Amino acid sequence: KWIIIGFFMKLVVADRLSIYVDSIYNNVYEHSGASLMIATFFFSFQIYCDFAGYSSIAIGSAKIMGYDLMINFNRPYFSISFSDFWSRWHISLSTWFRDYFYIPIGGNRVTVLRNFINILLTFIISGLWHGANWTFMIWGLLHGIYLIIENLFKLKTDDKISIFNRILRISVIFMLVSFAWIFFRA
């Protein structure tokens, strides 16, 4: 079941979305703002289905051999905060950066300013891990800034919010994550 879901996500969804996304992003000056926005949202789903698809294939393949792997993606685009997003997106990598970089440099057991610096450093390094390019650094920096703003305004996950607020927060998180994907894609 995992393998079939993974291949569907990768071959049917991600690969089909990439046709449109590539055609728009490879000729940005020839397209309208609306088509660029659609391509950006499509890329959000393309990158999710690529990574989550590969992870599902790996989970299914491991099960065939008698091993259980962790679930690596848990509906991240339904997140109501950035900390919620990062607890659902590429969980194994996020956990690794938390355990082996963020916590050893002090994590949140330091002054507020130092904690914000630790968050920024962790996400900038995460960006560089994806590729040694300034666009990946900007992607990481944006996510670090998003988390700092969330911490400053105490916009954490709250299960007792109204359905309207839940939908609004999911939409805002999705749009800001999609904006950051522009730099990742570039």
C-alpha positions in Angstrom: 0.0 0.0 0.0 2.8 2.4 0.9 4.7 1.8 -2.3 1.6 2.3 -4.5 0.7 5.6 -2.7 4.3 6.7 -3.0 4.5 6.0 -6.7 1.1 7.7 -7.2 2.3 10.8 -5.4 5.6 10.9 -7.4 4.6 9.8 -10.9 1.0 11.0 -11.1 1.0 14.1 -9.0 4.5 15.5 -8.7 5.7 14.7 -12.2 2.5 16.1 -13.8 2.7 19.3 -11.7 6.4 19.7 -12.7 5.4 20.1 -16.3 3.4 23.3 -15.6 5.8 24.5 -12.9 8.9 24.1 -15.1 7.2 25.8 -18.1 6.3 28.9 -15.9 9.5 29.1 -13.9 11.8 28.6 -16.9 10.2 31.7 -18.6 9.1 33.9 -15.7 9.2 37.1 -17.8 6.7 35.8 -20.3 4.0 35.0 -17.7 1.4 37.0 -15.6 1.4 37.3 -11.9 -1.6 34.9 -11.7 0.3 32.1 -13.6 3.4 32.7 -11.4 1.2 32.4 -8.3 -0.4 29.2 -9.6 3.0 27.7 -10.4 4.2 28.6 -6.9 1.3 26.8 -5.3 1.7 23.9 -7.7 5.4 23.7 -6.7 4.4 23.5 -3.1 2.4 20.3 -3.9 5.0 19.1 -6.3 7.8 19.2 -3.8 5.6 17.7 -1.1 4.5 14.8 -3.4 8.1 14.2 -4.5 9.5 14.0 -1.0 6.5 12.3 0.6 6.2 10.0 -2.3 9.8 8.9 -2.0 9.4 8.5 1.7 6.3 6.3 1.2 8.1 4.1 -1.3 10.9 3.7 1.3 8.5 2.9 4.1 6.8 0.3 1.9 10.0 -1.2 0.7 11.3 -1.4 4.3 8.1 -3.1 5.4 8.6 -5.8 2.7 12.0 -6.5 4.3 10.5 -6.5 7.8 11.6 -3.1 9.0 9.5 -0.2 10.2 10.5 3.3 9.3 9.2 6.5 10.7 6.5 8.5 8.9 8.4 11.4 7.4 5.4 13.7 6.4 2.2 14.2 8.4 -0.1 16.5 6.3 2.2 19.5 6.7 0.0 21.8 4.6 -2.7 21.5 7.3 -0.4 23.2 9.9 -1.8 26.1 11.9 1.6 27.4 12.9 5.2 27.2 11.6 6.3 25.1 14.6 3.4 22.8 13.7 4.6 22.8 10.0 8.1 21.8 11.1 6.8 19.0 13.3 5.0 17.6 10.2 7.5 18.3 7.3 10.5 16.0 6.6 10.3 14.9 10.2 13.5 12.9 10.2 15.6 15.8 8.9 13.9 18.4 11.1 14.5 16.1 14.1 18.1 15.7 13.2 18.7 19.4 13.0 16.9 19.9 16.3 18.9 17.2 18.1 22.3 17.7 16.5 22.5 21.4 15.8 19.8 23.5 17.5 20.0 21.9 21.0 23.8 21.7 21.1 24.1 25.4 20.4 21.8 26.2 23.3 18.3 25.7 21.8 15.8 27.7 23.7 17.5 27.3 27.1 19.3 30.7 26.6 18.3 34.3 26.5 15.5 35.2 24.1 17.9 37.0 21.7 20.3 34.1 21.7 17.3 31.7 21.1 16.3 33.8 18.0 19.9 33.6 16.8 19.9 29.9 17.3 16.7 29.5 15.3 18.2 31.6 12.4 21.4 29.7 12.4 19.7 26.4 12.4 17.5 27.3 9.4 20.3 28.9 7.5 22.4 25.8 8.0 19.4 23.7 6.9 19.2 25.8 3.8 22.9 25.2 3.1 22.4 21.5 3.7 19.9 21.5 0.8 22.4 23.3 -1.5 25.4 25.7 -1.3 23.5 28.6 -2.8 22.2 31.9 -1.5 18.7 31.0 -2.6 18.7 28.1 -0.1 20.0 30.4 2.6 17.2 32.8 1.9 14.7 29.9 2.1 16.2 28.9 5.5 16.3 32.5 6.7 12.6 33.0 5.9 11.6 30.0 7.9 13.8 31.2 10.8 12.1 34.6 10.6 8.7 33.0 10.4 9.4 31.0 13.6 10.8 34.0 15.4 7.7 36.1 14.6 5.5 33.2 15.8 7.5 33.1 19.0 7.4 36.9 19.5 3.6 37.0 19.1 3.0 33.6 20.7 1.2 32.3 17.7 1.6 28.6 18.7 -0.7 25.7 17.9 -4.0 25.9 19.8 -6.4 23.1 19.3 -9.3 25.1 20.6 -9.5 27.7 17.9 -12.7 28.2 15.8 -13.0 26.6 12.4 -12.7 30.0 10.7 -9.4 30.8 12.6 -8.1 27.3 11.8 -8.8 27.8 8.0 -7.3 31.3 8.1 -4.2 30.1 9.9 -3.8 27.1 7.6 -4.1 29.4 4.6 -1.6 31.9 5.9 1.0 29.3 6.8 0.5 27.6 3.4 1.0 30.9 1.5 4.1 31.9 3.5 5.6 28.5 3.1 4.8 28.6 -0.6 6.5 32.0 -0.8 9.7 30.6 0.7 9.5 27.7 -1.8 10.1 30.3 -4.6 13.7 30.7 -3.3 14.1 27.0 -2.8 13.0 26.4 -6.4 15.2 29.2 -7.8 
